[in-house]
């Protein structure tokens, strides 16, 4: 028999029947010579398979540690290691303690005993628990008596209380549960007493994430001995549903030792619902308040800009025609496009439309499109949510929302950048929008009036304005006549401005003489009504003893080169009569050239650069002989 046979025969039943796993290793040959049944069970191999495995193969990647262990065992007569982790047959690593002893014979062999560290740890814990139980039965019984006394002495309160009340000992086991807690939780007291209360009703956060025992304020009372009050957690019912609770956890002491806690909780579902309704109401109030603040700020801005007229001033045929168009369109919700030169009162026309409409009780909100920076266009028009971009510190109501139920006046609409016009078109078509940074779609009921001093048809042709937006705006076009085409209105408008200037300057109202009116009527007014207002205010400031002093160039309206005009003596300036005579001669010459045709292509109005209605009113006012006048070319 070999030396191995001698060794195993010597170990005999000890090797075969020992409850600890044992291997016989021949380090020089790197092989497992034999394994007892306990080793086969621990490692998951049968004995034949273990005999066929190299020792290093059982410990993949641990050859160095294996050599150190075996050499130490031979050198010292014994070896010990917890660094080796053999590979189980199912592929997992085992945490074992190795103890090695040399065996007599040649070649040198090692008897290795394998101990399961996890099993050893469990045995230690179980032993300690057993010792604790034997030593602590009396203490546990004493704690139970204390909680029974609490329940018995407060039985009346526990039954009558509307709040849920239960007790837990220092191990987290439930000691008693009152009827209100039974009703709220859906458990009978008998089902809960003795169980881990946290794992039963308090195991999960409101958001659904696990709630570990160590984080629970109820258990914290056992550690710090403090009363814990919580307002924002949930308890879970037997049927798996949750309800919001507020609770107080009060620690119970005996002889200075913390024994557990009594928890008083209440279902705050109704309170939460009430709070949510209140929050919604407050949010609505905040929204209304913000809207009113913005409307108020807007109205203050309007007042600061001093909108002097409450109505359109003038009795010229051009003004009469404009007012007729205002009356026609005001009763509808049609979009209006007001065109005309700067300073002709386009906003005044828009305001007249609004005041005559069914929307007069809601504000008319004005947006100067030329003054809105490109990057703030969407925020200005549609508003933004807090945090939508840097600097958005709060929600903001846009002009469309502010004008809901009223009128939105887009001044200088031709100045909107081309790439942003599509966003405006979408709102006009769908009557809904989203604030910047917000997914919620908001419906809006707005009457739109737009104004421009540009020729939008030409802008469309040049590719600077969207054709579809132009057609959307140009539902009802309305032109504002320049001041030079209605000189008969200048005196009344000037008198109106003069009253306002005197009131603002706190001076006696200067007198507007007939000569002043004639002088104002001779000027061409390239800045129209806005320029007239500035001239009047400057004249009021410069007035001496009530006499206005106009800082106004003595210019005349342009005259066509082919129009006849009366010659004037070189030694005197033209009078009002001279001006009227010159105008009459120009009109007569134009009528003669066109054969009496006023309207249409090639007519006198086109020749003089006047609107046909303006020329017709001047012909009537100057009583020019109308025999032979033609009104063809325009269906007249």
LUMTI-125381 format. One record per residue: residue in one letter; x negated, y, z negated of N, C-alpha, C in turn. Coordinates in steps of 0.1 Angstrom, whole numbers, plus 2048, in hexadecimal, padded with zeros to 3 digits. Each point is the difference from the previous one (the first is absolute). Example, Ala and Ser with C-alpha at 12.3 -4.5 7.8 and 13.67 -1.06 7.14 Angstrom:
BEGIN
A77C7C77B280980C8007F780C800;S80480B8077F780B80080880B7F8;
***
This chain:
BEGIN
X7F77F480080980C8007F780C800;X80480B8067F980C8018008077F3;X7F880B8007FF8087F480E8077FD;X80780380C80D8067FE8097F67FA;X7FF7F48048087F57FA7FD8007F1;X7F48017FC7FC8007F280780B7F9;X80080C80780580C7F980F7FE7FE;X8077FC80B80E7FF7FF8057F57F7;X7F87F58008037F57F77FE8057F1;X7F68087FE7FE8057F380B8097FB;X80580980A80B8097FC80D7F8800;X8027F780980B7F780180D8077FD;X8087FB7F780E8057FE80080F7FC;X7F58057FA80080F7FD80180880D;X7F87FC80A80080780D80E7FE807;X8057F480080C7FE80780C8057FA;X8018007F380D8047F97FF80E7F9;X7F58068017FF80E7F980A809806;X8078087F780A8098057FA80D807;X7F38027FD7F980B8077FB7FB80E;X8008088097FB7FD80E7F07FE7FF;X7FB7F68067F17FE8007FC7FC80E;X7F48058047F97FD80C7F27FB7FD;X7FB7F78097F27FC7FF7F980580D;X7F780A7FF7FA80780B7F17FC801;X7FB7FD80C7F27FE8037FB80D807;X7FA8097F97FD80D8067F67FF80C;X7F67F87FF7F67FF80A8067FC80E;X80A7F77FF8077FB80C80C809804;X80380A7F780C80880280D7F8802;X8027F67F780C7F88028077FD7F3;X80D7FD8018077FC7F48007F1800;X7FA7FB7F67FE7F17FF80E7FA7FC;X8078067F680D7FA7FC80880B7F9;X80D7FD7FE8098097F980A7F87F9;X8048047F480A7F87F880E804805;X80A7F97FC80E80380580480F7FC;X7FC8047F480480E7FC7FA80A809;X7F47FE8057FA80980A80780080D;X8047F48048087FE80D80D8087FF;X8077FF7F480C8087FF7FE80F800;X7F68047F87FD80E7FF7FC80680E;X7F87F98077FB80680D8097FD80C;X80A7F77FE8097FD80B7FB7F680A;X7F57F97FE7FB7F68098017F27FA;X8007F68087FF7F27FA7F17FE7FE;X7FD7F57F87F27FE7FC7F77FD80D;X8057F98097F87FD80C7FC80C808;X80A8098017FE80D8077F58087F9;X8018017F27F68077F97F27FA801;X7FF7F38017F37FA8027FA80380D;X80880480A7FC80380D7FC80E802;X8038097F67FE80E8017F28047FA;X7F98088077F48067FA8038097F5;X7F88017F68028087F480280F804;X7F780480A80180E80480C803809;X8067F680780C80280780C8027F7;X7FF7FA7F480B8027F780080E7FA;X7F48078027FE80D7FA7FB80980C;X80880380A7FC80880B7FB80E7FC;X7F58048067FA80D7FD7FA8017F2;X7FF7F57F87FB8017F37F47F77FD;X7F87FD80B7F47F77FF7F78057F6;X7FD80D8007F68067F68057FE7F2;X80C8027FD8057FE7F28007F27FC;X8037F780A7FF7F27FD7F27FB7FD;X7F68058077F27FC7FD7FC8057F3;X80480D7FD7FC8057F28067F87F5;X80D7FC8028067F87F67F97F37FE;X7FE7F880B7FA7F37FE7F18007FB;X7F980A8057F28017FB8008037F1;X8098097FC8018047F18037F47F8;X80A7F78058047F47F97F47F77FE;X7F87FD80B7F57F77FF7F58067F7;X7FE80D8017F58067F98038017F1;X80D8027FC8038037F28077F37FA;X8037F68088067F57FA810801801;X80480D80380F80280280180E807;X80B80180780380C80780F8057FF;X80280D80280E8047FE80280C80A;X80B80180680380B80A80F802802;X80480C80180E8048047FF80780E;X7F48008067FF80780D8047F880C;X8007F37FE8047F780B80F7FE802;X80580280C80E7FF8038027F680B;X8027F37FD8017F680B80D802808;X8007FB80C80B80280A80A7F47FE;X80C8037FC80A7F57FF8047FB80E;X8057F48018047FA80D809809808;X8098087F98098088077FA80E804;X7F38027FD7F980C8057FE80A7F6;X8078007F47FF80A7F67F47FE7F8;X7FB80B7F97F47FE7F78057FE7F2;X7F97F87F98037FD7F27F78077F6;X8068057F57F88067F67FD7F57F5;X7F37FB8007FC7F57F87F48047F8;X7FE7F87F57F48017F87F87F3802;X7F38028047F87F48037F77FE7F4;X7FF7F37FC7F67FC7F67F87F4805;X7F38018017F87F58077F67FA7F6;X7FF7F28017F67F97F87F97F6809;X7F27FF8007F87F78088037F17FD;X8007F880A8027F17FE7F27FA802;X7FE7F57F87F37F98018007F980D;X7F47FE8067FF7F980D7F980780B;X7FE7FA80A7F980680C8087FC80C;X8038098097FD80F7FF8088077F5;X7FC80C7FD8078087F580F803804;X8087FD7F680F8038028058087F4;X80B8078038068097F680F7FC7FE;X8037FF7F380F7FE7FC80680D7FD;X80A80480880680E7FF80E7FE7FC;X8038077F580E8017FA80680D805;X80D7FF80680780B80580C8037F7;X80080D7FB80C8047F780780B807;X80E7FF80080980A80680180C7F7;X7FA80B80380180C7F880E8057FD;X80880080B80E8057FE8087F77F7;X7FE7F38018077F77F77FB8027F1;X7F38027FF7FB8037F380580C7FA;X80280B80880580D7FB80F7FE7FC;X8077F880880E7FE7FC8017F87F2;X7F77F77FE8007F87F47FD8097F4;X7F780A8027FC8097F580C8097FD;X80780580A80C8097FE80B7F87F9;X8027F480580B7F87FA7FC7FD7F1;X7F47FD7FD7FC7FE7F280280C7F8;X7FC80C80580280C7F880F8037FE;X8087FD80A80E8027FF8067F77F6;X7FB7F48008057F67F67FD8047F2;X7F38057FE7FC8057F380980C7FC;X80280980A80880C7FD80F7FC7FC;X8057F680780E7FC7FD8017FA7F2;X7F67F77FD8007FA7F37FF80B7F5;X7F780A8037FE80A7F680A80A7FF;X80780280C80980B80180F7FD7FF;X8047F47FD80E7FD7FF8078087F5;X7F98017F58068087F580280E804;X7F580680780180E80480B80280A;X8017F680A80A80180A80E8007FA;X8027F77F680D7FF7F980380D7F9;X7F68077FA80280C7F980580B80A;X7F980180C80480A80A80E7FD805;X8047F380280D7FD80480A8057F5;X7FD7FF7F48098047F580280F800;X7F580780380180F80180A80480B;X7FE7FA80C80980480B80E7FC7FE;X8027F47F980E7FC7FC80680A7F6;X7F88057F780580A7F680480C807;X7F780580A80480C80880D7FE807;X8027F480680C7FE80880C7FF7F6;X7FE7F97F480B7FE7F780480E7FA;X7F68087FB80380C7F980680B80A;X7FE7FE80D80580A80980B7FB80A;X8067F57FB80A7F980980B809804;X8058087F780B8098047FC80A80B;X7F48057FE7FB80A80A7FD7F980D;X7FA7F58007FD7F980C80C7FC808;X80B7FD7F980C7FC80780880C806;X7FF80B7F880880C8047F880980A;X7F37FF8007F88098088037FE80F;X80180C8088027FF80E7F27FE807;X7F58027F97F37FE8067FC7F17FF;X7F87FB8097FB7F37FF7F48007F6;X8007F67F77F67FF7F67FB7F27FF;X7F37FE8007FA7F37FE7F38017F9;X7FC7F57FA7F38007F97F67F6806;X7F38038007F67F78047F57FF7F6;X7FB7F47FE7F57FE7F77F2804807;X7F67FF7F97F38048057FB7F780C;X8067F58027FD7F780B80980380C;X80980A7FF80980380B80D7F8801;X8027F77F680C7F880080C8077FA;X80B7FE80680C8077FC8057FA7F2;X8038097F78057FB7F380F8027FE;X80680B80680E8027FF80480980C;X80D7FF80480680880B80E8047FC;X80380D80180E8047FC80A7FF80B;X80D8007FE80A7FE80A7FF80A80C;X7FD80D7FD7FF80980B7F47FC80A;X7F57FB7FA7F57FC8098057F4808;X8087F77FA8057F480780880580C;X8098097FE80980580B7F780780B;X7F78087FC7F880780A7F77F7808;X7FA7F67FA7F67F78068067F4807;X80C7FD7FC8077F48067FB7F37FA;X7F88007F57FC7F47F98077FF7F3;X8027F37FB8047FE7F37F48007F6;X8038057F47F58017F67F97F27FF;X8077F68007FA7F27FE7F67FD80B;X80380680C7F77FD80B7F38087FF;X80080B7F87F58098007F77FE7F4;X8067FC7F47F87FF7F47F67F5801;X7F48047FD7F47F78017F980180D;X80680780A7FA80180D7F780D801;X7F780080A7F880C80380980A806;X80480B7F880A8098057FA80880C;X7F48038007FA80880B8017F880D;X7FD7F38008007F880C80E7FE804;X80A8027F780E7FD80480780D806;X7FE80B7FA80880C8047F780C804;X7F37FF7FE7F880C8027F37FD809;X8017F68097F57FB8077FB80780C;X80980A8057FD80680D80380F7FF;X7F780880680280F80080C803809;X80580C7FF80B8048097FD7FE80F;X7F48038047FC7FE80E7FE7F2805;X8017F67F77FF7F28037F27FA7FE;X7F68087FB7F37FB7FD8017F97F2;X7F77F67FE8007F97F37FC8097F4;X8067FD7F57FE8087F47F97F87F5;X7F28007FF7F97F77F78048047F1;X7FF7F67F88038027F17F780A7FB;X7F38008047F780A7FA80380E802;X80880380B80380E80380E8047FA;X8077F77FA80D8037FA7FF8087F4;X80780C7FF8008087F48057F97F3;X8097F68028067F97F57F47F87F9;X7F87F98097F57F97FA7F58097FB;X7FF80C8057F680A7FB8038037F1;X80D7FF7FC8038037F27FA7F67F7;X7FD7F48057F97F67F77F18047FE;X7FB80780A7F18048007FE80D7F8;X80880A8037FD80D7FA8098047F5;X80B7F87FE8088037F480980C802;X80080680D80880C80280D7FD806;X80980A7FE80E7FF8077FE80580E;X8057F88097FF80380F80E802806;X80280C80680C8038067FE801810;X8097FA8077FE7FF80F80D803806;X80080880B80C8058078017FB80E;X7F67FA8068007FE80F7FD7F2804;X8067F67F97FD7F280380E7F9803;X7FF7F380380C7F88027FF7F37F9;X80C7FB7FC8017F27FB8077F880B;X7FD7F38008067F780A80A7F77FA;X80C80080680B7F77FB7FE7F2804;X8087F77FA7FF7F28038037FD80F;X8088098078047FD80E7F5806809;X7F58057FB7F580580880180E804;X80A8077FC80280F8037F98087F5;X7FC80C8037F98097F680980C7FD;X7FE8057F480780D7FD7F78087F8;X80180E8027F68097F98038017F1;X7F68007F88018017F27F780A7FA;X8048057F57F78077F77FF7F87F3;X7F47FF7FA8007F87F47F58067F6;X8027FB7F47F78047F57FB7F37FA;X7F37FE7FF7FA7F47FA7F98057F2;X8067FB7F57FB8037F37F97F57F9;X7F48017FC7F97F57FA8057FC7F3;X8007F37FC8047FB7F37F37FC7F8;X7FE8057F47F57FD7F88047F97F3;X7F77F87FB8027FA7F37F27FF7F9;X7FF8067F57F38017F87F5805809;X80380A8097F68068087FD7F980D;X8067F48027FE7F880C80B80280A;X7FD80180D80A80180A8067F2803;X80D7FF7FF8067F38028087FF80D;X80380C80680880080C80680E803;X80B80080680780D80380F7FE802;X80780A7FE80F80180380180A80B;X8077FB80B80280880C80F804801;X80280D80180E80680380080580E;X8097FB80880080580E80E803804;X80180980B80E8038057FF80080F;X80C7FD80680180080E80380F804;X7F780580980180E80380480280F;X8077F680580480080F80980C802;X80A8037F880980B8027F880D7FF;X7F78007F67F880D7FE7F880280D;X7FA7F68057F880180C80880580C;X80C7FA80180980480B80480F7FE;X8028047F480480E7FD7F4809803;X7F47FB7FC7F48088037FE80180F;X8027F58087FE80080E80A80A807;X80D8007FB80A8098057FC80E7FD;X7FA8027F47FC80E7FC7F4804809;X7F77F78027F480380980580480E;X80A7F880580580380D80680D801;X8088037F580780D7FF7F680B800;X7F67FE7F77F680B7FF7F880280D;X7FD7F48077F980180D80980880A;X80D7FE7FF80980780980180F7FC;X8008027F380080E7FB7F3807805;X7F47F97FE7F380580480080380F;X8067F780880180280E80880D804;X80C8017F980880B8027FA80D7FC;X7F97FF7F47F980C7FA7F580480A;X7F87F68057F680480980580680D;X80C7FA80580680680C80580E7FD;X8068027F480580E7FD7F48097FF;X7F57FC7F97F48087FF7FB80480E;X7FF7F68097FB80380D80A80A807;X80D7FD7FF80980A8067FF80E7FA;X7FE8007F37FF80D7FA7F3807804;X7F57F88017F380680580280580E;X8077F880880280380E80880D801;X80B8017F880880D8007F880C7FC;X7F77FD7F57F880B7FC7F680580B;X7FB7F68077F780380B80880880B;X80C7FC80280980780A80280F7FB;X8028017F380380E7FB7F3808801;X7F47FA7FE7F48078017FE80580E;X8047F880A7FE80380E80A80B804;X80A8037F780980B8028087FF80D;X8097F78008087FF80C80A80B7FF;X7FE80B80880780C7FE80F7FF805;X8027FA80B80E8008058077F47FC;X80C8027FC80A7F57FD8077FC80D;X7FF80880A8077FE80D7F780580B;X8057FD80C7F880580C80580E803;X7F780A80180480E8027FF80380F;X80A80780580080480E80D7FE807;X80380980A80D7FF8077FD7FF80F;X7F47FD8047FD7FF80E8077F3806;X80180080D8067F48077F87F47FD;X7F28017FF7F87F47FD8037FB7F2;X8028097F68037FB7F280E7FA800;X80980680780E7FB8018007F2806;X7F87FE80A8007F28067F97F67F7;X7F68047F87FA7F87F780A7FB7F5;X80780A7FB80A7FD7F580B7F7805;X80480180C80A7F78067FA7F2800;X7F47FE8047FA7F38007FE7FA7F2;X7FD8097F67FF7FB7F280D7FB7FC;X80B80780380D7FC7FC8047F2806;X7FC7FF80D8037F38077F97F47F9;X7F38017FD7F97F57FC8007FE7F1;X80380A7F87FF7FF7F18097F57FB;X80C7FF80680A7F67FA7FC7F1803;X7F57FE8087FC7F38037F37FD7F8;X7FB7F38027F37FC7FA7F67FF80B;X80280680C7F77FF80B7F38077FC;X7F57FA8057F38067FF7FF80C809;X7FA80B7FA7FF80D8077F1803802;X7FD80480C7F280580380180F803;X7FA8087F780080E8027F3804806;X80080780B7F48048077FF80F800;X7F58058027FE80F8017F28047FB;X7FD80C8037F38067FC7FF8017F1;X7F48017FB7FE8027F180680D7FC;X8077FF7F480680C7FB80E803805;X8067F780880D80380580B7FC7F7;X7FD7FA7F580B7FC7F68057F2802;X7F77F78048057F28028057FA7F3;X7F88037F58057FA7F480D8067FB;X80280D80480D8067FC80B7F9807;X7FE7FD80D80A7F88078037F37FA;X7F57F97FC8017F37F98088017F3;X7FE80B7F98078027F380F803803;X80280780B80E8038038087F3804;X7F97F78078067F38038037F97F3;X7F67FF7F78027F97F480C8067F7;X80080D7FF80A8077F880E7FE805;X8017FE80D80D7FE8078047F1800;X7F87F77FC8027F28018067FA7F3;X8047F38018067FA7F47F57FD7F5;X7F48028047F57FD7F77FB80D7F8;X80880A8007FC80D7FA7FD7FE7F1;X8077F67F97FE7FF7F27F37F97FC;X7F97FA80A7F37FA7FE7F580A806;X7F47FF7FB7F68098057FC7FE80F;X7FB80B8067F97FF80C7F18007FD;X7F97F58037F27FF7FC7F880380D;X7F68097FE7F880580B7F27F97FF;X7FB7FC80C7F27FB8007F980780C;X7F58077FC7F880680B7F67F6805;X8037F980B7F87F58057F2805803;X7FE80C8037F38058037F78017F4;X8068007F47F88027F47FE7F37F9;X8057F58057FE7F37F97F37F9805;X7F67FE7F77F47F98058047F2805;X7F87FC80A8037F38078007F47F6;X7F78007F67FF7F57F780B8007F5;X80780B7FF80B8017F680E800807;X8007FE80D80D80080880A7F77FA;X7FC7F37FF80A7F67FB8048037F2;X7F78047F78038037F280A80C7FF;X7FD80A80980980C80080E7FD804;X8017F880B80D7FD8068087F57F8;X7F87F57FC8077F57FA7FD7FD7F2;X7F78087F97FD7FE7F27F67F47FF;X7FB7FE7F47F77F57FD8027FB7F2;X7FC7F37FE8007FA7F37F38037F8;X8017FF7F37F58037F87F57F5803;X7F48058027F47F78037FF7FD80F;X8098058087FF7FD80F7F3804806;X7FA80A7FB7F38058047F98087F5;X7F48038027F88087F680780D7FE;X8038037F380780D7FD80F7FE7FF;X8067F580480E7FD7FE8037FC7F2;X80180A7F78017FD7F180E7FD7FC;X80A80380980E7FE7FC8087FE80D;X80C7FB7FF8087FE80B80480E806;X80180280D80480C80680B7FF80A;X80A8087FF80B8008097FD80880C;X8027FA80C7FD80780D80B809804;X7FD80880A80A80A80580C7F9806;X7FF7F480680C7FA8058097FC7F5;X7FB7FA7F58087FC7F580580C7F9;X7F980B7FF80480C7FA80C806807;X8007FE80D80B80680980C7F7801;X8007F47F980B7F780280D8067FD;X8097FF80A80E8067FE80080E805;X7F48068047FF80E8047FA80180E;X7F880A8027FA80380D7F18017FF;X7F97F98097F18018007FD80980C;X7F980B7FD7FB80980B7F27FE802;X7FC7FB80C7F27FE8047FC80C808;X7F98097FA7FB80C8077F37FC807;X7FE80680C7F47FD8087FE7F1802;X80B7FA8047FF7F18027F67FC80B;X7FD8098097F77FD80A7F27FE7FB;X7FD8047F37F37FF7FB7FD7F27FA;X80A7F77FF7FE7F37FA7F67F8809;X7F57FB7FA7F77F88098077F4807;X7FB7FE80C8067F68088017F27FA;X7F57FC7F98007F37FA80A7FE7F4;X80580C7FB8097FF7F480E802805;X80280480D80E8038048097F3800;X7F97F48028087F48008067FD7F3;X7F98037F58057FE7F280D8097FE;X80080C80580B8097FF80C7FA809;X7FD7FB80C80A7FB8088077F47FA;X7F87F77F98067F47FA80A8047F5;X7FD80A7F88098047F680D806806;X7FE80880B80C8068068097F5806;X7FA7F68058087F58078067F77F5;X7F97FC7F68047F67F78078067F3;X7FD80D7FE8068077F47FB7F97F3;X7F47FB8007FB7FA7F47F1801801;X7F97FF7F47F28018007FA7F97F3;X7F37FF7FF7FA7FB7F47F680A7FB;X8008027F37F58097FB7F27FA802;X7F68088017F37FB8027FC7F87F3;X7FC7F38037FC7F87F580B7F87F9;X80C80080680C7FA7FA8077F880B;X8047F47FD8067F780A80F802801;X8068077F680F80280080480A80B;X80A7FB80880680980A80B8087FB;X80080D80380A80A7FB80880580B;X80D8007FF80980680A80180F7FD;X80180880B80180E7FF80A805809;X80880A7FC80A8078087FC80E802;X7FA80480B7FB80D80280480680D;X80480C80080380880D7F3807804;X7FB7FD80C7F380680480280C809;X7F980B7FC7FE80B8097F1803802;X7FC80080C7F18028037FF80D808;X7F48067FE7FD80D8077F2800805;X7FE80780B7F28008067FF80D809;X7F48058017FD80B8097F97FB80C;X7FF7F28017F97FA80C80B7FC80A;X7FB7FE80C8087FA80B7FE7F17FF;X80A7F97F97FE7F27FD8007F880D;X80880480A7FF7F980D7F2800806;X7FA80C7FF7F28008057F77F87F8;X8028007F27F87F87F88027F1803;X80C7FC8038027F28047F97FD80D;X8018098097F97FE80D7F17FE7FF;X7FA8087F67F28007FE7FC7F47F7;X8097F87FB7FD7F57F77FD8037F2;X80580C7FC7FD8057F280C7FE7F7;X80B7FC80680D7FE7F88077F4805;X8057F77F78077F480580D804807;X8027FA80B80C80380780D7FB7F9;X7FF7F47FA80B7FA7F88048097F4;X7F68067FA8028097F480780D805;X7FB80580C80680C80680E7FE802;X8047F580780E7FD8028087FF7F4;X7FA7FA7F58077FE7F380380E7FA;X7F780980280180E7FA809809808;X8007FE80D80680A80980F7FC803;X8077FC7F680E7FC80280880D803;X7FD80A7F880880D8027F580B800;X7FB80480B7F680B80180680E7FD;X7F98087F980580E7FD7F5809801;X80080B8087F580980280280C7F8;X7F58057F980080C7F87FB80B809;X80780B8037FC80A8097F68097FA;X7F58048077F68097FB80680E7FE;X7FA8087F780680D7FD80080980C;X7F77FF8097FF80980B80C7FE80A;X8077F57FF80B7FD80880D8057FA;X8008057F480C8057F97FC80D7F8;X7FC80A8087FB80C7F980C8077F8;X80C7FD80480C8077F98017FB7F2;X7F97F57FC8017FA7F27F58067F7;X7F68078067F48047F98038097F4;X80980A80380380A7F68077F97F3;X8097F88028077FA7F57F77F67F8;X7F77F98077F77F77F97F68097F9;X7FB80B8057F78087F98068067F4;X80D8048018068067F48017F67F5;X8037F38038017F67F67F27FD7FA;X7F58008087F37FE7FA7FC80C7F7;X80580C8047FC80C7F88068007F2;X80D7FB7FF8067FF7F37F87F67F7;X7FC7F58067F97F67F87F28057FC;X7F98078097F38067FD80180A7F4;X80A80880180280A7F58027FA7F3;X8087F58008037F97F47F47FA7FA;X7F87F98087F47FA7FC7F580A7FB;X7FF80B8077F680A7FD8058097F5;X80C7FF7FC8068097F57FF80E804;X80480480C7FF80E80580E803805;X80380D80180D8048078007FC80E;X80B7FC8058017FB80E7FE80B80A;X7F57FF8087FD80A80A80C80080B;X80080A80880B8028097FB7FB80E;X8077F88077FC7FC80D80880980A;X7F880980780780A8088037FA80E;X8078078088037FB80E7F3800808;X7F880A7FD7F38008077F77F37FC;X8017FD7F47F97F47FB8057F4808;X80D7FF8018067F48077FC80080E;X80080C8077FC80080E7F17FB802;X7F88057F67F27FC8017FE7F17FE;X8087FA7F77FF7F27FD8057F880D;X80A8058068067FA80C7F680080C;X7F780A8007F780180C7F57F57FF;X7FE7FB7F47F47F77FE8047F2804;X7F77F88068037F38068017F57F5;X7FB8027F48017F67F57FB7F2804;X7F37FF8027FB7F28038027F77F4;X8008057F48027F87F480E7FF7FC;X80980680880F7FF7FD8048057F3;X80A7F97F98068057F47F68007F5;X7F67F78007F67FF7F57F780D801;X7FD80380C7F780C80280880D7FC;X80D80080380980C7FD8018017F1;X8017F57F88018017F27F38067FA;X7F47FB8057F48067FB7FE80E803;X80480480C7FF80F8048098087F7;X80C7FC7FD8098077F77FB8017F2;X7FA7F57FA7FB8017F37F480A7FF;X7F77FF80B7F580980080480F801;X80A80280880580E8028068057F3;X8077F77F88068047F37F58047F6;X7F57F88017F58037F77F980E803;X7FF80380D7FA80C80580A80C800;X80C7FE7FD80A80A8017FD80C7F7;X80380C8067FD80D7F880E8077FF;X8048037F480D8077FD80B7F9808;X8007F380080B7F98067FF7FF80F;X7F58058067FF7FF80E7F77F5804;X8057F68087F87F48037F480480A;X7F57F97FD7F48028097FD7F3806;X8027FE80D7FE7F48077F27FF805;X7F97F57FC7F37FD8068027F680C;X80480680B8057F880B7FB80680D;X7FA7F78087FA80580D80C805809;X7FD80A80880A8058097FF7F980D;X8067F48007FF7F880D80E7FF806;X8017FD80C80C7FE8078017F1805;X80D7FB8018017F38067FA7FF80D;X7FB7F48047F97FF80D80A80280B;X7FC80680B80880380B7FB7F980D;X80A7FA8077FB7F980C7FB80A80B;X7F67FB8077F980980980980480C;X80A7F880380880380C80D8077FC;X8018047F380C8077FB7FE80F801;X80A8078057FF80E8018028067F3;X7FA80B7FD8018077F37FF80F803;X8088087F880080F8027F28057FC;X7FC80A8077F38077FD80280A7F5;X7F68017F780180A7F57F680A801;X80380C7FB7F680B8007F47FB7F7;X7F48048047F47FB7F97FF8077F3;X80780C7FE7FE8087F48097FC7F4;X8087F58018097FD7F58017F17FF;X8027FA7F38027F27FF80E7FC804;X8037F480380D7FC80480A8007F4;X80C80480280B8007F68087F4801;X80A7FE7F78087F580180880080C;X80480B80580880180C7F77FC80C;X7F38047FF7F77FC80B7FF7F0800;X7FF7FA7F47FF7F27FF80C7F9806;X80C8057FC80C7FA80680180280F;X7FC80C80580080280E7F77F6807;X7F47FE7FA7F67F78068067F2801;X8067FB7F48057F380080B7FE80A;X80980B80180B7FF8097FB7FF80F;X7F58088037FB7FF80D7FA7F3803;X7F97F97F67FA7F380280B7F6803;X80A8007F880B7F780280780180D;X80280D80480680380D7F87FB80C;X7F28027FE7F77FC80B8007F1801;X8007F97F48007F180180D7FB806;X80C8067FD80C7FC80680080280F;X7FA80B80480080380E7F77F6807;X7F57FC7FA7F77F68068077F2801;X8087FD7F68067F380080E7FF806;X80580C80680D80080580B7FF7F6;X7FD8057F480A8007F58017F37F8;X7F67F68038007F37F97FA8027F3;X8077FC7F57FA8027F27FB7F27FB;X8077F68017FD7F37FB7F97F780A;X7F97F67FB7FB7F58087F2804806;X7FA7F68077F380380780180B80A;X7F68097FF80080B80980980C7FC;X8067FE7F580980B7FB7F980B7FA;X80780B7FD7FA80C7FA7FA7FD7F2;X8077F77F87FB7FD7F37F27F9801;X7FF7F78097F37FA8027F580A805;X8048098097F780A8057FB8097F5;X8098047F67FC8097F67FA7F97F4;X8007F28007FB7F97F48098007F4;X80D80280380A8017F58097F3800;X8067FE7F480B7F580080C806808;X8077F880780B80480880B8077F8;X8037FA7F480A8067F77FB80E7FB;X7F38027FE7FB80D7FB80280A80B;X7FC7FC80D80280980B80E804802;X8097F67FF80E80380280580A7F6;X7FC7FF7F38048097F67FB80E802;X7F48018057FA80D80380780780C;X8047F780A80780680B80D8067FC;X8077F97F780D8047FA7FE80D7F8;X7F58007F77FE80B7F77FC80D808;X7F87FE80B7FC80C80880A80380B;X80B7F980080B80280A7FB80180E;X7F77F78037FB80080E80B7FA809;X80280680B80B7FC8097FE7F1803;X80B7F87FE7FF7F28018057FB80E;X8048098088057FC80D7F57F8808;X8037F58057F77F88077F77F77F8;X8018017F27F77F87F88047F1802;X7F67F88008037F18027FB7F97F3;X8087F67FC7FC7F87F47FF7F1804;X7FB7FE80D7FE7F38057F37FA7FA;X7FF7F38037F37FA7FC8017F97F3;X80A8027F88017FA7F380F7FB7FE;X8067FE80C80E7FB7FF80980A7FC;X7FD80D80280980B7FB80580780C;
***
